[in-house]
Amino acid sequence: DADLVVCATTAREPLFDGALVPRHAAVVAVGSHEPAARELPGDLLARSHVIVESERVALAEAGDVILAVSEGRLAPDALVTFSELFDGPPVASDRPRVVKTCGMGWQDLAVAPLALSDGRGG
């Protein structure tokens, strides 16, 4: 029943059962930057808001995203980019928020508070 799950591994298969992640949680995945490797199960991405650096990077390098899309669990146009996160309305807390990055650590630190926010300062 964690509020935050952080994954920073070189895993090639999901690290845990996606059903264990509660709907209020945020999951940050910063490892496994290969198209065929994943830290997160596709069923988790299917029921989550998925936040990425850019659609182009996510669909080229983020195995978690690439595999969920190829399995038909995630539509590419459902991805929320960093710029949309910063410029648009807050991501609702009605389902898990997954932040999948392939870039630099400073980006993860900048985005994590927004991913955890429920839009009401909490």
URWO-V11642 format. One record per residue. SS is DSSP state (helix for helix, strand for strand, loop for the rest). PSI is psi in whole degrees, -180 to 180 (* if undefined). OMEGA is omega in radians with two decimals (none if undefined). Layout:
{{SS:PSI:OMEGA} {SS:PSI:OMEGA}}
//
This chain:
{{loop:38:-3.11} {loop:149:3.04} {loop:-29:-3.08} {strand:132:3.05} {strand:127:3.12} {strand:128:3.13} {strand:125:3.13} {loop:69:-3.04} {loop:178:3.01} {loop:28:-3.10} {loop:149:3.07} {loop:-14:3.14} {loop:157:3.14} {loop:141:-3.10} {loop:-22:-3.06} {loop:169:3.09} {loop:121:-3.11} {helix:-25:3.14} {helix:-18:-3.14} {helix:-14:-3.10} {loop:118:-3.14} {loop:158:-3.05} {loop:-20:-3.14} {loop:-6:-2.99} {loop:158:2.97} {strand:137:3.12} {strand:125:3.11} {strand:120:-3.13} {strand:116:-3.06} {loop:2:-3.14} {loop:-168:3.07} {loop:77:-3.09} {loop:35:3.12} {loop:147:-3.09} {loop:-26:-3.10} {loop:8:-3.12} {loop:147:-3.13} {loop:148:3.00} {loop:-25:-2.99} {loop:143:3.11} {loop:148:-3.13} {helix:-33:-3.13} {helix:-29:3.08} {helix:-46:3.12} {helix:-33:-3.13} {helix:-32:-3.08} {loop:15:-3.06} {loop:161:2.84} {strand:123:-3.10} {strand:116:-3.06} {strand:129:-3.07} {strand:162:3.08} {loop:-53:3.08} {loop:154:3.10} {helix:-43:-3.10} {helix:-49:-3.13} {helix:-46:-3.10} {helix:-42:-3.08} {helix:-8:3.11} {helix:-32:-2.98} {helix:-25:-3.01} {loop:97:-3.12} {helix:-36:3.11} {helix:-45:-3.12} {helix:-49:-3.11} {helix:-47:-3.10} {helix:-40:3.10} {helix:-38:3.09} {helix:-46:-3.11} {helix:-26:3.09} {loop:-5:-3.11} {loop:17:-3.12} {loop:-17:-3.05} {loop:130:3.08} {loop:134:3.13} {helix:-35:-3.12} {helix:-3:3.07} {helix:-11:-3.14} {loop:141:3.07} {strand:122:-3.11} {strand:162:3.10} {helix:-45:-3.10} {helix:-38:3.08} {helix:-36:3.14} {helix:-42:-3.12} {helix:-37:-3.04} {helix:-19:-3.04} {loop:-169:3.11} {loop:159:3.12} {loop:150:3.06} {loop:129:-3.10} {loop:153:-3.14} {loop:27:-3.13} {loop:-7:3.09} {loop:167:-3.11} {loop:152:3.01} {strand:122:3.11} {strand:125:3.05} {strand:115:3.13} {strand:117:-3.14} {loop:156:3.07} {loop:8:-2.98} {loop:-132:-2.99} {loop:151:-3.11} {helix:-35:-3.12} {helix:-31:3.10} {helix:-42:3.14} {helix:-44:-3.14} {helix:-35:-3.14} {helix:-35:-3.05} {helix:-29:-3.05} {helix:-46:3.13} {helix:-36:3.12} {helix:-37:3.12} {helix:-33:3.14} {helix:-23:-3.10} {loop:142:3.08} {loop:11:3.12} {loop:-3:-3.14} {loop:19:3.14} {loop:12:-3.10} {loop:*:none}}
//
